[in-house]
Amino acid sequence: MTTFSDALKNAGIIPAEPVRYNKETAGSLTLEMKLYEMKSHISAMARIYQKYLSADGDDKFDFVDSLANRYGYMVISFQDIMTTIGKLNGSLNKTGNITMRRAISEFQSLFEQECKAQRLDDAVSSFADRNEIVHLYENYKGNMEKVLENVQNYCAEYEKIRIILWQYSEHKGILNSN
């Protein structure tokens, strides 16, 4: 009689030999995947914000919490994207990560013309609010108001930032890099 595990191996559902976990490759998302992740969070924020506008009472709180989560993840995606671009451009060492403020600064330097032409400086600078929103719990009401303000004022600009990053990565041929 075989064990259930043996049956799964025989059926090819699980590998016969143990798979060694490789931390380097397990966590490596391509730049394209990171940009899709950012797009997903921006789209979700736009949908959640519309639901927030039509909600009443306590339901609004749930939508604001959801917005705050998506906002935080979108900003982290941006930071990851700028870290990857920095590594590929050589402005950042291969093992390093960058702070949010440096990611913002790198974006503003790399895309100075686009920031001026499309008035994106305030939108990209709003990414710095993420640290306060995520880490200062005692100011919950103020933090949630800041999330609502950022999403209301900059959601369209966040998508423009993502498109600029996509076009740059596509032009440089680095979409499938990590």
Short mmCIF file of the C-alpha atoms (twelve columns), coordinates in Angstrom:
data_MODEL
# 
_entry.id   MODEL 
# 
loop_
_atom_site.group_PDB 
_atom_site.id 
_atom_site.type_symbol 
_atom_site.label_atom_id 
_atom_site.label_alt_id 
_atom_site.label_comp_id 
_atom_site.label_asym_id 
_atom_site.label_seq_id 
_atom_site.Cartn_x 
_atom_site.Cartn_y 
_atom_site.Cartn_z 
_atom_site.pdbx_PDB_model_num 
ATOM 1   C CA . MET A 1   0.000   0.000  0.000   1 
ATOM 2   C CA . THR A 2   1.336   3.439  -0.920  1 
ATOM 3   C CA . THR A 3   0.944   6.660  0.944   1 
ATOM 4   C CA . PHE A 4   -1.076  9.552  -0.341  1 
ATOM 5   C CA . SER A 5   2.183   11.415 -0.930  1 
ATOM 6   C CA . ASP A 6   3.454   8.547  -3.110  1 
ATOM 7   C CA . ALA A 7   0.228   8.608  -5.106  1 
ATOM 8   C CA . LEU A 8   0.614   12.351 -5.719  1 
ATOM 9   C CA . LYS A 9   4.216   11.797 -6.864  1 
ATOM 10  C CA . ASN A 10  3.172   8.966  -9.195  1 
ATOM 11  C CA . ALA A 11  0.446   11.141 -10.674 1 
ATOM 12  C CA . GLY A 12  2.985   13.907 -11.305 1 
ATOM 13  C CA . ILE A 13  1.142   16.350 -9.075  1 
ATOM 14  C CA . ILE A 14  4.118   16.880 -6.817  1 
ATOM 15  C CA . PRO A 15  7.746   16.365 -7.824  1 
ATOM 16  C CA . ALA A 16  9.409   13.054 -6.971  1 
ATOM 17  C CA . GLU A 17  12.471  14.848 -5.635  1 
ATOM 18  C CA . PRO A 18  12.244  17.653 -3.090  1 
ATOM 19  C CA . VAL A 19  12.327  21.098 -4.606  1 
ATOM 20  C CA . ARG A 20  15.022  23.268 -3.111  1 
ATOM 21  C CA . TYR A 21  13.808  26.724 -2.202  1 
ATOM 22  C CA . ASN A 22  15.900  29.406 -3.841  1 
ATOM 23  C CA . LYS A 23  15.287  32.746 -2.161  1 
ATOM 24  C CA . GLU A 24  16.873  34.678 -5.029  1 
ATOM 25  C CA . THR A 25  14.620  33.312 -7.766  1 
ATOM 26  C CA . ALA A 26  11.490  32.899 -5.639  1 
ATOM 27  C CA . GLY A 27  11.246  36.605 -4.950  1 
ATOM 28  C CA . SER A 28  12.322  37.868 -8.326  1 
ATOM 29  C CA . LEU A 29  9.492   39.427 -10.241 1 
ATOM 30  C CA . THR A 30  10.181  40.906 -13.622 1 
ATOM 31  C CA . LEU A 31  9.782   44.622 -14.123 1 
ATOM 32  C CA . GLU A 32  6.760   43.868 -16.306 1 
ATOM 33  C CA . MET A 33  5.103   41.963 -13.454 1 
ATOM 34  C CA . LYS A 34  5.813   44.816 -11.036 1 
ATOM 35  C CA . LEU A 35  4.257   47.298 -13.455 1 
ATOM 36  C CA . TYR A 36  1.176   45.088 -13.805 1 
ATOM 37  C CA . GLU A 37  0.983   44.914 -10.023 1 
ATOM 38  C CA . MET A 38  1.067   48.711 -9.819  1 
ATOM 39  C CA . LYS A 39  -1.644  48.910 -12.489 1 
ATOM 40  C CA . SER A 40  -3.814  46.478 -10.557 1 
ATOM 41  C CA . HIS A 41  -3.572  48.554 -7.379  1 
ATOM 42  C CA . ILE A 42  -4.336  51.803 -9.211  1 
ATOM 43  C CA . SER A 43  -7.392  50.258 -10.885 1 
ATOM 44  C CA . ALA A 44  -8.589  48.847 -7.579  1 
ATOM 45  C CA . MET A 45  -8.176  52.243 -5.888  1 
ATOM 46  C CA . ALA A 46  -10.312 53.883 -8.576  1 
ATOM 47  C CA . ARG A 47  -13.056 51.253 -8.133  1 
ATOM 48  C CA . ILE A 48  -12.950 51.380 -4.341  1 
ATOM 49  C CA . TYR A 49  -13.060 55.169 -4.370  1 
ATOM 50  C CA . GLN A 50  -16.221 55.120 -6.483  1 
ATOM 51  C CA . LYS A 51  -17.784 52.656 -4.036  1 
ATOM 52  C CA . TYR A 52  -16.734 54.913 -1.166  1 
ATOM 53  C CA . LEU A 53  -18.490 57.877 -2.771  1 
ATOM 54  C CA . SER A 54  -21.782 55.983 -2.988  1 
ATOM 55  C CA . ALA A 55  -21.545 54.323 0.452   1 
ATOM 56  C CA . ASP A 56  -23.272 55.415 3.630   1 
ATOM 57  C CA . GLY A 57  -22.364 55.327 7.297   1 
ATOM 58  C CA . ASP A 58  -20.012 52.640 8.554   1 
ATOM 59  C CA . ASP A 59  -19.571 51.174 5.072   1 
ATOM 60  C CA . LYS A 60  -17.428 54.192 4.231   1 
ATOM 61  C CA . PHE A 61  -14.880 53.112 6.859   1 
ATOM 62  C CA . ASP A 62  -14.444 49.726 5.193   1 
ATOM 63  C CA . PHE A 63  -13.816 51.361 1.840   1 
ATOM 64  C CA . VAL A 64  -11.320 53.813 3.332   1 
ATOM 65  C CA . ASP A 65  -9.399  50.924 4.930   1 
ATOM 66  C CA . SER A 66  -9.373  49.122 1.587   1 
ATOM 67  C CA . LEU A 67  -8.153  52.285 -0.125  1 
ATOM 68  C CA . ALA A 68  -5.356  52.674 2.402   1 
ATOM 69  C CA . ASN A 69  -4.216  49.080 1.805   1 
ATOM 70  C CA . ARG A 70  -4.228  49.439 -1.975  1 
ATOM 71  C CA . TYR A 71  -2.505  52.811 -1.730  1 
ATOM 72  C CA . GLY A 72  0.258   51.298 0.375   1 
ATOM 73  C CA . TYR A 73  0.741   48.376 -2.009  1 
ATOM 74  C CA . MET A 74  0.739   50.676 -5.041  1 
ATOM 75  C CA . VAL A 75  3.468   52.813 -3.499  1 
ATOM 76  C CA . ILE A 76  5.543   49.738 -2.621  1 
ATOM 77  C CA . SER A 77  5.181   48.591 -6.246  1 
ATOM 78  C CA . PHE A 78  6.476   51.974 -7.401  1 
ATOM 79  C CA . GLN A 79  9.429   51.714 -5.021  1 
ATOM 80  C CA . ASP A 80  10.219  48.193 -6.294  1 
ATOM 81  C CA . ILE A 81  10.025  49.400 -9.894  1 
ATOM 82  C CA . MET A 82  12.363  52.321 -9.230  1 
ATOM 83  C CA . THR A 83  14.766  50.000 -7.382  1 
ATOM 84  C CA . THR A 84  14.840  47.636 -10.360 1 
ATOM 85  C CA . ILE A 85  15.336  50.474 -12.836 1 
ATOM 86  C CA . GLY A 86  18.121  51.886 -10.643 1 
ATOM 87  C CA . LYS A 87  19.880  48.530 -10.574 1 
ATOM 88  C CA . LEU A 88  19.550  48.116 -14.340 1 
ATOM 89  C CA . ASN A 89  20.730  51.688 -15.025 1 
ATOM 90  C CA . GLY A 90  23.671  51.294 -12.706 1 
ATOM 91  C CA . SER A 91  22.605  54.145 -10.404 1 
ATOM 92  C CA . LEU A 92  22.068  51.593 -7.626  1 
ATOM 93  C CA . ASN A 93  24.222  48.649 -6.669  1 
ATOM 94  C CA . LYS A 94  22.828  45.215 -7.509  1 
ATOM 95  C CA . THR A 95  22.105  44.239 -3.902  1 
ATOM 96  C CA . GLY A 96  20.732  47.542 -2.689  1 
ATOM 97  C CA . ASN A 97  17.255  48.858 -2.173  1 
ATOM 98  C CA . ILE A 98  16.202  52.474 -2.139  1 
ATOM 99  C CA . THR A 99  14.082  54.480 0.229   1 
ATOM 100 C CA . MET A 100 10.766  55.898 -0.887  1 
ATOM 101 C CA . ARG A 101 12.164  59.422 -0.941  1 
ATOM 102 C CA . ARG A 102 15.052  58.314 -3.135  1 
ATOM 103 C CA . ALA A 103 12.647  56.446 -5.443  1 
ATOM 104 C CA . ILE A 104 10.628  59.650 -5.813  1 
ATOM 105 C CA . SER A 105 13.763  61.679 -6.447  1 
ATOM 106 C CA . GLU A 106 15.044  59.154 -9.006  1 
ATOM 107 C CA . PHE A 107 11.706  59.296 -10.846 1 
ATOM 108 C CA . GLN A 108 11.694  63.093 -10.858 1 
ATOM 109 C CA . SER A 109 15.272  63.174 -12.145 1 
ATOM 110 C CA . LEU A 110 14.826  60.481 -14.766 1 
ATOM 111 C CA . PHE A 111 11.522  61.883 -16.041 1 
ATOM 112 C CA . GLU A 112 11.976  65.596 -15.381 1 
ATOM 113 C CA . GLN A 113 10.340  66.689 -18.653 1 
ATOM 114 C CA . GLU A 114 7.326   64.412 -18.178 1 
ATOM 115 C CA . CYS A 115 6.880   65.608 -14.584 1 
ATOM 116 C CA . LYS A 116 6.792   69.230 -15.739 1 
ATOM 117 C CA . ALA A 117 4.661   68.666 -18.840 1 
ATOM 118 C CA . GLN A 118 2.074   66.493 -17.098 1 
ATOM 119 C CA . ARG A 119 2.292   68.117 -13.647 1 
ATOM 120 C CA . LEU A 120 3.245   64.860 -11.949 1 
ATOM 121 C CA . ASP A 121 5.571   66.217 -9.259  1 
ATOM 122 C CA . ASP A 122 2.826   66.508 -6.631  1 
ATOM 123 C CA . ALA A 123 1.426   63.077 -7.473  1 
ATOM 124 C CA . VAL A 124 4.773   61.296 -7.262  1 
ATOM 125 C CA . SER A 125 5.659   63.265 -4.121  1 
ATOM 126 C CA . SER A 126 2.435   62.024 -2.514  1 
ATOM 127 C CA . PHE A 127 3.991   58.545 -2.441  1 
ATOM 128 C CA . ALA A 128 6.025   59.727 0.559   1 
ATOM 129 C CA . ASP A 129 2.762   59.861 2.548   1 
ATOM 130 C CA . ARG A 130 2.712   56.065 2.590   1 
ATOM 131 C CA . ASN A 131 5.180   55.792 5.476   1 
ATOM 132 C CA . GLU A 132 3.114   58.043 7.709   1 
ATOM 133 C CA . ILE A 133 -0.152  56.404 6.713   1 
ATOM 134 C CA . VAL A 134 1.158   52.919 7.395   1 
ATOM 135 C CA . HIS A 135 3.210   53.566 10.522  1 
ATOM 136 C CA . LEU A 136 1.451   56.309 12.501  1 
ATOM 137 C CA . TYR A 137 -1.591  54.499 13.821  1 
ATOM 138 C CA . GLU A 138 -2.419  57.113 16.451  1 
ATOM 139 C CA . ASN A 139 -3.389  59.553 13.686  1 
ATOM 140 C CA . TYR A 140 -5.837  57.177 11.981  1 
ATOM 141 C CA . LYS A 141 -8.409  59.809 11.023  1 
ATOM 142 C CA . GLY A 142 -5.823  62.167 9.549   1 
ATOM 143 C CA . ASN A 143 -4.120  59.314 7.715   1 
ATOM 144 C CA . MET A 144 -7.358  58.134 6.139   1 
ATOM 145 C CA . GLU A 145 -8.199  61.679 5.087   1 
ATOM 146 C CA . LYS A 146 -4.754  61.877 3.450   1 
ATOM 147 C CA . VAL A 147 -5.406  58.615 1.564   1 
ATOM 148 C CA . LEU A 148 -8.771  59.910 0.339   1 
ATOM 149 C CA . GLU A 149 -7.204  63.219 -0.676  1 
ATOM 150 C CA . ASN A 150 -4.370  61.523 -2.568  1 
ATOM 151 C CA . VAL A 151 -6.651  59.108 -4.398  1 
ATOM 152 C CA . GLN A 152 -9.127  61.857 -5.269  1 
ATOM 153 C CA . ASN A 153 -6.455  64.263 -6.456  1 
ATOM 154 C CA . TYR A 154 -3.917  61.953 -8.090  1 
ATOM 155 C CA . CYS A 155 -5.408  58.633 -9.174  1 
ATOM 156 C CA . ALA A 156 -5.263  59.607 -12.847 1 
ATOM 157 C CA . GLU A 157 -1.704  60.867 -12.380 1 
ATOM 158 C CA . TYR A 158 -0.679  57.592 -10.732 1 
ATOM 159 C CA . GLU A 159 -1.739  55.827 -13.910 1 
ATOM 160 C CA . LYS A 160 0.268   58.333 -15.991 1 
ATOM 161 C CA . ILE A 161 3.325   57.606 -13.815 1 
ATOM 162 C CA . ARG A 162 2.857   53.885 -14.426 1 
ATOM 163 C CA . ILE A 163 2.526   54.422 -18.173 1 
ATOM 164 C CA . ILE A 164 5.712   56.514 -18.230 1 
ATOM 165 C CA . LEU A 165 7.543   53.730 -16.395 1 
ATOM 166 C CA . TRP A 166 6.111   51.108 -18.758 1 
ATOM 167 C CA . GLN A 167 7.084   53.051 -21.889 1 
ATOM 168 C CA . TYR A 168 10.565  53.712 -20.541 1 
ATOM 169 C CA . SER A 169 11.069  50.040 -19.666 1 
ATOM 170 C CA . GLU A 170 9.721   48.931 -23.031 1 
ATOM 171 C CA . HIS A 171 11.953  51.419 -24.888 1 
ATOM 172 C CA . LYS A 172 15.023  50.259 -22.924 1 
ATOM 173 C CA . GLY A 173 14.102  46.598 -23.467 1 
ATOM 174 C CA . ILE A 174 14.102  45.840 -19.739 1 
ATOM 175 C CA . LEU A 175 10.500  44.730 -19.145 1 
ATOM 176 C CA . ASN A 176 11.536  41.133 -18.568 1 
ATOM 177 C CA . SER A 177 14.456  42.044 -16.312 1 
ATOM 178 C CA . ASN A 178 14.429  41.749 -12.552 1 
# 
